[in-house]
């Protein structure tokens, strides 16, 4: 009978969770000055506050300004006067609280001020315009594609299938408390010729691990930014699984003089690749968003993303940010906050 003790020895093992740093990319409470003729691209994490946008360039901010007035125009060309979500100060500084997809778009500020000639007291009005392109973004959802190899006596027989099923069960149990699970598991048996060892049979096993096991939303604790929690969980799950296979290698090396089961883990065969996906209405675009290349940025007008794909698709009838579908008619109504 197949001796599964090599696998089962590590079932009860548990890796203490290591707190991973959460991304603070582009959601710092900093100040961003305008640049005339050069739109600033700004990325605000969903449900976070935007940086403070300053209706002035850095050079001008160092000078004395006479009778300044500030006019902010927001997305949909609406004049912004400030409300419970948009805060505008008397000195023309703007901040958006609890940023959402439809708040994305072009924010333009016109600064008017006077220059006064000392000798003649002659006044002249100067106007400067500053553009800020503001985009909502989310962290990608992480999952991991993993591959391992096990030796086997033969490519024929039921033991290969048994090992495969036992392994899946062990891995699921290892990460279930993190709301993670193993999906799309598969294996193939191959004959492998190894120098000085001749021909042996090996199972090439592949599977994915993701943080969306049934009931995963219970781990969110009502948090709006649940990808921070799911990504933290999947990183822990990845570490646990890697440690599990390292323990298999340890058992292998410490039993070299004893009889090993015919089926055992092939040392150094564990491979892992991270896969990123974006929530509906978001996608990655390194060309358009080079300063936030790893972010899932809100889909711009003219694009949409209906599922957890990693890119936004073209749809000319979409007029809003964050579209999750492509309307067939042109009767689109802009979401107004």
Buried (B, 14 or more C-beta within 10 A) or exposed (E): EBEBEBBEBBBEEEBEEEEEEEBEBBBEEEEBBBBEEEBBBBBBBBBBBBBBBBBBBEEBEEEEBEEBEBBBBBBBEEEBEEEEBBBBEEEBBBBBBBBBBBBBBBBBBBBEBEEEEEEEEEEEEEEBBBBBBBBBBBBBBBBBBBBBBBBBBEEEEEBBEBBBEBBBEBBBEBBEBBBBBBBEBEBEBEEBEEEEEEEBBBBBBBBBBBBBBEEBEEBBEEEEBBBBBBBBBBBBBBBBBBBBBBBBBBBBEEEEEEEBBBBBBBBEBBEBEEBBBBBBBBBBBEEBBEEBEEBBBBBBBEBBBBEBBBEBBEBEBBBBBBBBEBEEEEEEEEBEB
